[in-house]
Amino acid sequence: MRTRLTPIGLEVSGDAFTAAQVDRRSGSLRASVRLDRAGASSVPTGEELERLTGVLDRQGFEGRRVVVSVPDADLLTAALELPPAESGAPVEQIGRAEFARLHKRESGSLELAMWPAGSAGRSGQMWLAVGCEHARANALLDVLEAAGMRTVGLDARSAALARVLGGVGRGEAGLSLLVDAGHDGALTVVLQGGQMVYQRFTPECGLAGVRKASEGTLGPEGAREAMYVVGLEADRRAETATTASLREQAGSLGRDVGAAMAYAAHRHQAEVRGVWMSGPGAAVPGLARRVGELVGVEIRTLAPGASLVGAVEAGGADPALATAIGLALYPMELAA
């Protein structure tokens, strides 16, 4: 029987746990939280998870069923040219073998998911494939289980973000692009007709460097205020190490977004019509505007709950929740 509430979507990044749960019946965001963490490891400690579960209870989350994101650093990706899905060929088997060959892994050592990326041509069809080694996935799953959580899904952040972008940008013609500016890096996904056709993760575009530079002179609280209150809106005459670092970060993001836009437009012969930014970087004053100026388009800040009834009022306007909401919306037919 389908339950009223989704599993808890749980993103584990280098600086925070982010969680969200959706009420299917009302279509609203039931609960959400972003909890800072001190450890930078992609596998949290039992002590960290004990603190997290206490916070989840106090914030109104129900149950211990979770869909967790595979850390981007552990995710393997590839674009594969394979037979079309309707060809009758064993596409999954062929794709698994080719994916393992490209990444020099044994095919049986990988969790793998793939989907068509665009229409089929005479020579075949492009597929996007993402995978994770069993050993790396199990390390995360084991510590979650020990903390009393039941993992019903393990998902790529790009797939989670695509669900949210598909809901928010459903009216856009052409290509829709979302760049998630996070602590660990920038993750860009591109959709065409609601289908993800491209993804790109760039660790060097993460906010970790900005935060580290700021904390060295301002301390954790001062660095947070400099990033999320002042951001890039400071007077040039009063520019600090934080704003200088953010300007450099905006330049890196601009180059990355520009490259993704150019590739996607050329590969799919379509114009990029809508561009959004999510993740904690989207809350940095002036960052989305500056990146938009560099690439020559308007970049809108994503309110990930915009397609959920009442979610914006309940906290779904926070762009840092995008991955967690997308994870909560994990297809139930795939849940364990």
N, C-alpha and C positions, 0 to 999 in steps of 0.2 A: 504493500500500500504506500502510495506517495505521501510523504510527510509534508506538513504545512510549511516548515522552515527548511531552507537550503542547508547544506553543510556549511561550516565556517570556512570561508576563504582565508587562507593564511599565507602571507608573503614573509619570507625571512631574508632580510637584506643585511648588509654589513653594519648598519647603524640602528635598525629598528625592526620590530615585529609590527606588521599591519594586518588587521583582521576585519572581516565584514560578514554579515549574515543577512539574508533577504527573506522576507515573508512572501511566499509564493501566492498566497490567497489574495492579499491586498496589493501585491506588487511594490511593496515599500521596503526601505532599508530598515531591518529590525535593529541592528546594532553595529557599531563600528568603533575601532580604537587604533591608535598608533602609539606604540610603546617603545621608547628608546632602549637600546641595548648597548652594553659596553663591549661585548665580544665581537670581533670581526669575522669569526669563523662561519662558514656556511652551515655548519652543524652546531646548533646551540647546545648548551650544557643543560643537564637536568635541573640545576638551580635556576637558570634563566626561564625554563619552561614552567617550573613550579610558580614562579612569580607571574608569568603570563597567564596561566590558568586561573589564578586568583583574580587577576584584573578582568578576564573574560567573564567570570561569574558576576563581578560587581557591575559590569557594564551592560548586563542584560542578555548576554549570549546564552543560548540553550544547547545542551548536548555537548558531546566531545567528538562528533564526526567532523573531519576536516578534509579539505582539498588543499594541498600545499604546492607551492611553486618549486620547480627545480631551479637551483641557483644558476644564474646565467653562465658563471664560470665553469659549471659542470655540464652544460648543455652542448651537445654536438649538433651541427646543422649542415644541411646540404640542399642544393637545388638539383634535382635529378630529371633527366629526360627518359620517360618510361612510356609504355603503351597506355592508351586511354583506358579509363576505368571500364568503359562498356565494351572493350575489345575481347573480353573473355580470357585474356592472358593472366597468369598468376602474378599480378602487379605487386602485391605486398611481398611475395617471396623474392621477386627480381629486385625490388627496391631495397629490401633488407640486405641482400648480398652485395649490391652496389654501394650502399651506404657504409657497410662494414669494410669494404675494400678501400673506399676513399679515406676512411679514418684509421685504417690499419688496425682493426679490431676483429675479434671473433664475433660472428653474427649472433651467436647464442648468448653473448655477454651483454647485450644491449636491450633496453626498453626502447621501442621505436613507434613513432606516430608519423603519418604523412597524409597529405591531402593535395588535390589538384590545384595548380596555381595558374589559372587562365584556361582558355579554350584549347581544344586539341587541334593540332595541325596535321599535315601529311606525314611528317616524320615522327609524330608521337605527341606527347603532352608533357609539360613541365609540372613537376610535383615538388612541393616543399616537404622536407623531412627533418624531424628533430628527434634526437635520441639521448639517452643517458646510460652510462654503464651501471649494471646491476649493483656493483659494489658501492658506488657513490650514492645511489638511491637508497640502498639498504641502510647505510650509515645514518641517513636522515630519518628514515622510517622507524628504525629501531629506537632512537632516542625519543621520538614522538610517542611511540607505543609505551615506552617505559614511563612516560609522564601521564599516561591514561588517555591518550588521544587515539581515536580510530581513524586511520587515513583511508578514505574511500576513493581518493583520486590524487594522482601525481601529474602535474600539468606544467607546460611551458608558459612562461609569462607572456610571450608573444601571443599565444592562443587566447589567454585570458583578456589581454588588452584588445584583441580583435573583437571579442564579444561585446565589450563596452563601446568601442568605436563604431561597430556595426549598428548599435542602437542609437548612439548620439548622432552619427553622420549618415543615417539611412537616406536622407533626402538629397545627398550630394551626388551630382553626376560626375563621371570620370573617376579619378583616383582620390582616395582619402588617406591622409598620412597622419600618424600620431607618433610623436617622439616623447618617450617617458624619460625624463631627466632625473636620474636617481643617484644615490650615494655611490653605488658600485660601477656605474657607467650609464650610457645613454642607449636605450632600446627603441628602435624605430620599426614600426609595422606599417604596411601599406595594404589597403583594401581596394578591390575593384568589384563592384556589384555585390558588396557584402562578403566577399571571399578574400582571405588573406593571400596576397600574391608575392609578398616580399617581407623579409625581416632582416635586421642588422643590429648587432650589439657592439658597442664601442667602449671598452673599459676606460680608455684614457679621457673620455668625456664625462666621467663621474664627478660628483660633488665632493668626494672624499678629500681631494687635494685642496680645495677651497676651505673646507672645514678645518683641515690640519693646519693650514697656514694661519687661519684666523685664531684658532685655539692657542697657538703658540704665543700670541701677544695679548689676547683678550680673555682667555679662559673659555670653558664650554658655554656658559650663559651669555657672555659677551659676544662670542662668535655667533650664537644663534640669533641674537638681536641684530647683529651687523648683517647677517644674511637675509633673515626673514622679515625684518622691519625696515631696514634701510635699503639693502640690496643695491641695485644699480641706480637708485633715484638720488643718491647723494650728490651734492654740488661738487663739480670737478675740483674746485679749489680746496675742498675738504676731503679729497679722496684718501682712503685708507688702504692698507694692504689687502683688506677684504674686498673692497670694490675693485681694486686693480686686478685681483685674482679672478673676480667674477667677470670682468671685462674680457680677460683672457679665456675664461671658460665659455663665454658667449661666442667668442671667435671660433673656438674648437667646435662648439655645437652647430654654429652656422655652416662651417665647412662640411660637417657630417650630414646635416639635414640637406644641404644643397646637393651633395653627392647622391644621397638616397632619392631625392626628387628627380634628378637628371637621369639616373639609371632606370627608375620605375617608369618615367614618361617615355623613355626610348624603348625599353623592353616591351611595354604593353601598348605603345602607340596611343597614349591617352594623356590628357592634361591633369595635373594635380589640382583639384578644385578646392579641397578643404584641408587645412593643416591645423592640428591641435598639439598642445603640450600638456603632459600629465606628470605625475611624480612629484616629489618634494621640490624639485627645481622650478616647477610651474608656480609655486607660491613665493618665489624670490621676486620682489618688486622689480619690474623692468627687464627681467631676463627674457621672457617670451617676446616682448616688443623688440628688444635689441636683436635677437636671433632673426626675427621676421624682417627687420631692416636689412640685415646682411644677405638674406636669400631673396628679398624682394616680394614677400607675400605677408599677408596678415596671419599671425599665429594666434589662434584662440586658446584660452586656458580651458581645459576640459573639466566639466562638472560631471564626473563619472556616473552619478546617480540621475542624470537628466532624463533617462528613459524609465526610471522607476518612480511610481506615484509617490509623491511626498518625500522623496529621498533627499532632495536638496535642503528642505527644512530640517531634516533629521541628521544632516552632516554629509550628505552625498555630494555637496559642492566641493569638498576637499579633493583636489587633484591627486593627492598622495594615495587616495583610496582606490584608484583605478584598477590596479592589479588585483587587490583583494576582492573587490566587487565582481570582477571577471571570473575569479576562481570560484566564488560562491555560486556563480551561474553555470558552473561545470555541468555538461549534459548528464542527466541522471541515468541514461541508458549505459553510460560508461563507468558509473560509480560502482565500486566493489561492494 
